[in-house]
């Protein structure tokens, strides 16, 4: 597999300095302590890691802390906590499903098992209880896989005065509310990777088939792994406060904090053994700047500090791996002569088709960089391979990092750029204060590894002890356990397999870098200017384009008014225009002749936009679009041939030079770049054709990209032309609407294309 890493040389190899956020964190605040070797080295190294205002929002005391592994554990416990609620239940979620079955053991305890029914039941049972649900106002791309909220009866209903349901849109464009929080009475709270939604319930065994693992429609889905942290005390109160802030941003309504109640029952769920007691938890957030709300990148800074301070082992479970800053930090750690071993558990594939051809490709590029810089063999990247699974893979949805068994972090943030600065996230982090807590964190890590290796945690612990005695570490222990799984008689239901990161080379070649598909910041005014205009050097061109566009619009409006209400319309009628081209329009040979004329005119550099408009005016929207697309494709082919014959230097001289960047883009990205420059002509149509040929871009890519890129523009022009002809004949609302839709479509295509071109900045 060919993975393009050329653009990353300076970022990941030659540049030994940390990113801006890491540099600032090392200048001010926490830095890893250099301690002499000994059993308490990790404790001393991280004892001042969490610093409110820099890498966490608040640092709060917690009486009890537990980690819930997988949906069977979490959903059962959160249901039990809701049943114990007396005053307030709050839920913030990226996704939500009212018909989620929280427990699936068949037992009846007198309370409903489906989420919405349970909440209504609790409201009827407890008059003092209120429920607040805050769901991300999700993007249309997710509409088909979400529970419909606008068709038929609203699944959450509006018939109960104490059930408050709000869709949260208080975020920048293309951002999301990705926090996954549940808080009960301000006394206990849950935070992690779990949404209360479909496709997430599963057991720790993660079998290939389980009749209980079905969505609300009864359809089975693949195994799913995730984690959620449960805390009580002031830490839970702080999470409730975080929700109250989100509610105020989303609704403008201020909810009062709950006052202390001495007679409230102990809310800690029965049967849940605390993993840690009487410790402190750091609450870290990502919040994009929005309105008067400032940006917060505590999550990114905390990740960087944890990686920087690691000495023995970094253990990661995550859905994605595309964050430029975090991968850069991991690469610095791997380059060091002495440093931690890094174990990363990812899903074999990140999701459906679109994610496999975007996020998986970005992941492959990051893995290639990390492996290239792993000079001392301290990196291992695995995926859990479920035997007998015929469709899909075990989805690793957890967002977990454990460093040196001394720092435990669970939350909602993926190792993606979005989670560092664009989406709203919340993570909880605890630093062990003594050897007992180190042991508890180590036991959790070994339990998780044992689950993926189909062995118990004691066997993992023994393998690690043996590896340490031989001078090795966790990687040597895992490889020994994997070897034992590969013997002929072994048939583990789940095994750890090496993730090779192979992706389709063509998709990898076509896809822009991660800053386009996985941005880490909102789109602000300066960025829009750079993306749409192309930089300050093009500002004067933009001014003239705006002036010219305004003049043309005014001219069209004036002509339409003149043709409709003055004597000009008596001789310039649609019937007269039609009669002038009647022979060409109705003759069998008309479209072929028009295509030939289109090709000739386009090759000699007549503006292709004008040719498309004329085609639509003469032949109508349907035939005209076919003529225009055929002419554009054939003229592209002709121009490509001419450019290939003339060669690069001759074409550059003909165009006046200065198009080397376009040539590099064409040669590097192929179809995607052709689509983009067809949507937004950064150079004249004929010049692009010549440069494509001179750049030795594959002809197939060029023609496919031209056909795909020209089709939306041609359709938009056809709609515009149809509306314009109708407007000339009769100024009705339909004609005006067609013109307006055509203009909007052309403008939208232009904006989108400029945005796609921004990856070379």
N, C-alpha and C positions, 0 to 999 in steps of 0.2 A: 504494500500500500504506500502510495506517495502522499506524504503529509507536508503541507507547505509551512515551513517554519522560518522562511527567510526574513520575514518582516519582524521577527522577534529577536534577532541576534543582539541588537543594542539593548533591548528591554530585559532580556533574560540572561545574557552572557557577558557582554562587555560592560554593562552598567552594574556596578557592584553596590550602588547606593540604593537605599530603600525608597519607596514611593513617598510622596509628600506627607501623607498622614502618618506613616511610620517614622519619618524624620522628626516630625514635630513631637511624636510620643517619646522619642528617645532624648530629645533635648529637654523636655519638661515632663516631670512626673516619673512614672514607674520605669525601671530598667531591671533586667534580670540580674540577680546577685550572683557573684562568683564565690561559691562556697567550696571548702575542701570536701573531698570524698567522704561519704558516710551515710548512714541510714536516713538521716534527716535532711539530706541535701536538697531534695525536691521541695520539702516544706519551707526551708529557708529561702529557696530561690523564688518562690511565688507568694511569700507572706504579705507582700505589699502590691500584688498584681491589680486588684480591683480599686479603682479610683473614681469616685463619683464626679461627674462633670467632664470626664475625659474619655474613659472607656466603659463607663456604665452610667446609667441615669440615677439610680439609687442603690445603696448598699444597706440591706435590711436584715434584721434578725429573723430566724425561723426556728420554731420549736421542733417541728418534725418535717422531714423531707423524704419523699419516696419517688421512685422512677417506675412508671407503668410501661410494660413492654407489650406492644401489639394491641390490636383492637379489642379482643376478648377481655383483656385486663382493664384497659382504659374505659371502654364504654360501660362496662359493668360498674366500675367504681364511680364514674361521673354520674351515672343514674342514681346510685345509692346516695351520693352527696346531694343531688337535686331533691330527692325524696325527703332528706333531712332539713332542707331549706325552710326558713321561717319568714324572712323579710325580703330578700332580693336575690335573684339569679340573673347574672349578666353573661352574654355570649357574644364574642367578637370572632368572626370567621371569614375566611376566603371563600369557602363553599359551605353549603348547608342543605340538608334534605329533611323535610318534615316527616317523611315516612321511614326514616332510618330506624331499624330494629336494634336497640341498644344491647339487649341480651337475647341469646338464642339457645338456651339450655332447656327450654320447654317447661320450666317451672313457673307457677303462678303465685306471685306474692301479693296479689290484690291491686297492683299498680300497672298501668299500661306499659308496653315495651317500646312502642313507637314514639319518637321524640316529641312531635307536636301534641299528640294525644296525652302524653305524660305531663307536659307543661300545663295544658288546660286542666287536667285532672288535679294537679297540685294547686293551681289557682282557685279552683272550686273548693278544695279541701281546706285551704289556709287563707282566710280573708285578708291577712296582713301582707301576703306575698305579692311581689311585683316581678315581672320578667321583662328584661330588656334584651333584644336581639339586634345585633348590628352586623349586617351582611354586606360584603363588598358589592358595590354596584358594578357588576362584572362587565367585561368587554363583550361585544357581540360575537366574537369568535368562539366563546364558550357557551353560547346560548343553546346549542343543540344537545349538550351534555349536562345542562343544569335543569333543575326543577322549574317548570314554567311558572312565572309569577303574574302574568297578565292575561292568560287565557282561562276562561271559566272561573271557578271559585278559587280565590287566593288560598294557597295551601296553609298559610299561617292565620288567615282569617282576620277580620277587623271587628269581630263581634264581642271581644272581651276587653273591657276597659283597662285591665291591668296587664295585658300582653302587648308590649310596645315593639313593633317591628319596623326597622329603618334600613334602607339601602345606603351604604356609605359611599359617597362620591367626593369626599373632601380630600382629594389628592390630585396631583398634576395629570395631564393627559398621558395616557399609556401606562400610568402607574397603577398599583393595586394595593388594597388593604389586605395584607398577607398574614397578619397576626392571628394566632389561634389561641384564644383565651376563654376560660370559663372561671367565674368567681362566684362564690356562694356566701352571702351575708357578710362579706368583707373579712371572713375568718379563714377560709381555705380557698385556694385557687389552683388552676391547672394551666400549664403553658407548655407548648411543644410543637410538634409537627402535625398533630391530628386536627382535622376538621370534623365536625359532626355531620358527615355526609356519606354518600354511598361509595362503594368500591374500596372501603378501608378496613372493614371488620375482618379479622383473621386471628388464628390461634398462633401460639409460639411454634407449633410443629410445621406450619406452612406447607401442608400437604398439596400434592398436585391437584387433587380433587377433594372437595368438601361440600356436601349437600347444603350446609348452612351458609356457605360463602356465596351468597347471591344478593343482587341489588333489589330495591323495592319492587321492581317489575318481575322478579323471579329469574333474572338472567345471571348465570355464573360469571365470575371474573377471576383473574389470576391471583396468586398469593400477594400479600401486602404486609410490609413491615414498617413500623413507626414507633416513636417514643413520646411520652408525655411526662412532665415533671409535676408533682403535687407538693404544695407547700402550705403551711399555715402561718399564723401569727402576723407580725408587721409586714412580712414579705407579701402575704396574701392581700392585706389591706392596700399595699402599694399597687398591686396588679389591678385591684378594683379602682384605685385612683386613676391609673392609666386608662382604663375603660371609660371612666367619667370624662376624661379629657377628650377621648375620641368621640364620645356621644355629643359633647358640646361642639366640637368642630363639625360634626356631620349634621347636627340639627339646630344649633344655636341655643339649645335648651340646657340649662345647668341643673344637674341632679345633685342633690345634697348628699354628702357622705353619710353613712350610717353611724349613728351614735352607739356607744357600747351598751350591751344588754347583759346584765348579770345572770338573768334567768335563761339565757339561750342555751340549748343543749350542745354538748360537745360535738362539733361537726365532723371530726375525723372519721372517715369511713371504716366500718368494722372489717376486720380481716386483712387490712393493709398494714404490713409491718414497715415502720420507718427505716429507711436506709441510713439516714443521718439524723442526729438530734442536736439541738442547741448550737446551730452554726449560723453563718451569715451568707446571704445570697445576693449577688449582684444582678441587677436588672438592666440589660443593655437593649438599646433600640436603634432601629433605622427609621428616620422620618425625613422625607424629602421636603425641601422648602416649598411652602404653599401659602399664599396670602401673607398674613402676618406671622405665620408659624415658621420658625427658623429650621434650618437643616440640622439633623443629628446623624452622625456616622459612628456612634459608639460601638456598634456591632463590628464594623470593619477594624476599628482600632483595637478592640479586644482580641479579635482573631490574630492580628499581627503581633500583639504582645505575647499571646500564648505560643505562637510559632517561634518567636524570637527567644523566648525563655526555655524552650524545650531542650532537654539534655539526653533523655533516654528513649522516649517513644512518643509519637504522635499517632493516635488512633482516631480515624475519621469514618463516620457513616453519613452519606449525603446522597441526594438525588442528582445533583449537578456538579460539574467541575469546570467552570468557565470564567471565574473571577480573575482578572488580570493581576490585581494587587496581591491576592492571596497565593496564587500560583507563583508569582515572582518571589514572595517571601519563602515559600517552600523550596524553590530552586536555590535560593541563597543558603538555606539550611543544608540542602543536599550537597552543595559544593564544598561545605566546610570539611576539613580533614576529620574532625571529630564532631559528631552531632547525633541527633536522634534518628532512630529508625522510624520510617513513616509507613503506616498501613492504612490504606484507603479502601473502603467497601462501597461500591457503587452498584446500581442496577445494570444488568447486561444491556438494556436499552432504556432510555429515559422516559418513553411514553409512546404516543401514537405516531403515525407516519410523519406528521409535520415536525414533531420534536426530534425524531430519529434523523431527519434530514437537516436539522438546524443545531439543536443543543448537543446532539451526539457528535456532530462534526466539530463543533467548538471544543467539546471534551477531548476528542482525538488529537486536536492540535495541542491542547494543554498537556496531555499525557506525553506526546512526543517530545515536547520541550523539557518536561520534568525528567523523562528517562534519559534524554541526551545529556543532561547536566547531573545525573546521578553517578558521580564519579567514583563513589565508594560502595555502591551496591546496597544502599539503605532504603530503597523504595520498593514497595509491593502494592499492586493494585489488583483487587479481586472483585468478583461478583458471585453471589450465591446462586448455585446451579441446582434447581429442583428437578430431581429425577422423575421421569414420566410426565412432565408437563408438556402438553402438545401445543399449547397456544399461549403466547406471551411469556413473561418471565416474572420472577419475584421482584416486585417493586420495592426498592429500598428508598423509602420516603423520609426516613429519620434525618434529623439535623443534629448530629452529635459530634463533639470533639472531646477527647480525653487526652491530657498531656501529662506524661510521667506518673500517671495514676494519682496525681495530686490536684489536678484541676478537672472538673466535670462541667460540661456545658451542653445544654439541651434547649432548643427553641424552634423558631419558625424559619430561620434564615438559611437559605441554600448557599452553597459556595458558587454563587453567580454574581455578576456585576449588579444586577437589579437589586439583590438583597443588601448590597453594600450602600446604596444611595438613592434608589428610585422607589422601591416598594416599602410599605410600612411593615416593620418586623419587630419581634420581641424575643429575646433569649434570656435564659436564666443561667447563671454561672456560680459555682461554689468552689472555694479553695479549701482543701483539707487542712485542718489545724493540728492534726496529730497522726500518729502511725495507724491508729484504729480507723480513722476516716480514709486514709490512703488504702487500707485493706478493703474497705467497703467499696470504694471506687474501682479498685482492681477486680474485685469479685463481680461487679457489674460488667466490666469489659470482658472478663473471661466467660461470663454467662452468655453474652452476646456472641462471642466467637464460637463457643461450644454449640450454640444453636445453629450457626452457619456451617459447622463441621459435623453436626449430628453426633456430638459427644457431650458428656457432662463437663461442667466447669472445673471439676477436680482434675480431670484428665488434661485440660488446657493448662492448669496451674502446674501440674507435674512436668509437662513438656517444657514449659518456660523455665522451671527450676533446673532441669537438666541442661537446657541450652545455656543458661547463665553459668553453670559450672564448667562448661566447655568454652567459655569466653564469648558466647553468642548472645542473642536477644530474642525478641518476639518473632522476628522474621524466620530465624532458624527453627524456632518452636513450631511455627505455622507450617513451614515446609515439611518438617518431620511428620506432623499430623496429616498433611495432605498426601504424603507418600504412603502412609498407612491406609488411607482411604483408597488408594489406587491398586492395592493388591487384588488378585483375582477373586478371592472370596468376599471381599468387602462390597457392600451394596448400600451405602448411606443414602437416605432420602434427600439430604441436602449436602452438597460439598462446595468448597470454595474453589473457584476456577479463576485462572489468570485472565484479566480483562485486557485483550490485546489492543482494543481501541480502533480496530479496522473499520473504515467507512468507505463508501463508494468514492473512488478517486475523482470522478467527474463532479460529484456534488461538492467535494472538498475544494476542487479547483474553482468552482463557480461561486461559492458562498463568500460574502464579505466577512471582514473580521468581526470579533465579538462586540465591538463598540456600536455596530449597527443593529444586530439582532438582540443584544443583551446590554442595553445602555445602563450606566451607573448614575446618571443624573437626569433630572427633568429637562425638557426642551425649553430653554429660556429664550429671551428675545435675541441675544447675541448669537446663540446657536442657530436659531431660525434664519437669521440674516446670513450666516455663513453657509448654511445648507441650501437655502433657496437661491441666494444670490451667487454664492461661490467664492466669497471673500471680499475684502475691501477693494481689491483692485478692479472688481467688476461693478462697483457702486455706480460709476458714471454710466455704464452700459444699462444698468437697471433703470436709471432715471430716464434715459432716452426711450427705453422699451415701454416704461409706464406712460410717457408722453405720447408715444406713437400708438399704444393700445387705446389710450383715452380718445385720441383723435379719430381712430378707426371706428370705435364704438359710437362716438358722436356722429360720424359720417353716416354710418349705417342707420342710426335713428333718424337723422335728417332726411336721408333718401327714402326711408320707409314712409315717413310723414308726407314727403312731397309726392310720392307715387300714390299715396292713399287719398290725399286731400287737395292736390293741385292738378293743373292741366298736364303735368308730366305723366300722370297715370293714364291719360287717354291714348298715348302712343307707346308707352312702355308698360304694357300689361302682360301678365303671365301668359295669356293666350298668344300674344305677339312673340314673346320669347320662345314659347314652345314651338311655334311654327318655324322659327329660324333653325331649330335643331331637330325638327321633326324627323327628317330623313335619317339622321344619324341615330336618333333615339329608337326608332322603330325598325330599322333595317337589321337583318341578321348579322351583317358584317360590321354593324356599328360598334359594339363593345370591343371586338378584336382590334379595329382601327383605333379606337380610343386608347386601348392598352399600349399599342405601338407608339401612338403620339405621346402618351404619358412617359414611356421609357425614354424616348428621344429627348423630350423636354427635361426630364430629371437628370439625364446624363450630362446635358449641357448646363446644368446648375440652375434651372428654373425652380423657384421655391416649391418644395413638395407640398407644403400646406395649401398653396394656391391650386395646385393640380388636384389635390383631394377635394377641395371645395368645388371646383369646376365639375369634376366627375359626378359629385352628388347632385349638383344643380341640374346637370344635363340629363342624367339617367335616373334620378330619383334616389332615395336613400338605400334601397336594397341593391339594385344593379350597380349603382354608383359606388357603393362600398366594395363590391366584388371587383369592379374595374380598378379602383384605387389600390386595393390590396395586391391585385395581380401586377399592376404597373409598378408599385413600390418594390415588390419582391424581385421582379425581373430587372428593374433598373439597378437594384442593389447588386444583383448578380453581375450585371454588365460593368458597374463601377468597380466591383471587387476584382474582376478579370483585368481591367485596365490598371488598377493599382498594383496588382501582382506582377504585371508585365513591366511597368515602369520602374518599380522598386522604391524603397523607402526614401532615398535621398531626393529623387526626382519629385516624389509626391510632396515631401516637406518643402522643397523650393516652390512648387506650384501653390501651396497653401500659405506661403509666407512664413513657415516655421512656427515654432511654439506649440505644436501639438504632440510633443513627445509623450506627455503624461497620458493623453488619450490612447496613444499607440500602446503604451505599456499596459494600460487597463484592458484594452482589447485582447492583447496577447495573454494576459494573466487570467482574466476572469471569464472570458468567452461569452456564453449565452446571456448570463445575467447582466453583464455590462452592455451588450448590444440592446437588450430589452430596455435598459435604463436610458441609454443615449437616444433610442428611438422615441421614448416617451418625452424626454427633454433634449432637444437637439443642441448639444453644447458646441457643435460645429455644423455647418451646412450639410444637408443630407448627402450631397454628392461627394463632399470632402470625406465624410465618415466612410463612405463606400470605398473610396480610394485608399484610405489609411488602413481599413480592414484587410484589403488585399495586400498592401505593402507590409503589414505587420505579420503576415503569414498566419493569421487567425484561421482556424479550420473553417472551410466553406460551409460545412453542415451546421456548425454552431452559429455562423453568421446569418444564414438564411432562416434557421429556426428562430433565432433572437429577433430578426427583423419582422417575421410574421407575427410573433407574439407581441412584440413591442408596438408595432404599427396598428394592430387591430383595435385596441381601445381608442386611439386617437382618431382613426378613420370612422369608427362608429359615432364618436362624439361630434365629429365634423358633419357626418350625415344627418344626425339629429338637428344640429345647428342649421344646416342648409334647408332641411325640410321646414323648420320653423321660420326661417328667413323668407322663403318663397310664400309661405302662408301669410306672413306678416305683410308682404308686399301686396298680396291680393285682398286680404281682409284682416284688419287689426283686431282679432278676437283673442280671448284669453288663452286658447289652445296654442295659437301661434306664439304669443308672448312666452308661454311656459316652455315651449320647445326651444326657443332661442335661449331662454334663461338656463334651462337644463344643459344645453350644449356648451354654453360658456362656463358653467360650473364644472362640467366634466373635464373640459380642456384645462381649466385652472387647477383642478384637483390632480390631474395627471402630471401637470408641470411641477406642482409642489412635491408629489410623491417621487418623481424622478430626481429632483434636486436632492431630496433626502437620501436616496439611494447612492447618489454620487459622493456623498459626504465622507465615505469611508477612507478616501485617500488624503484626507486633511492631515 
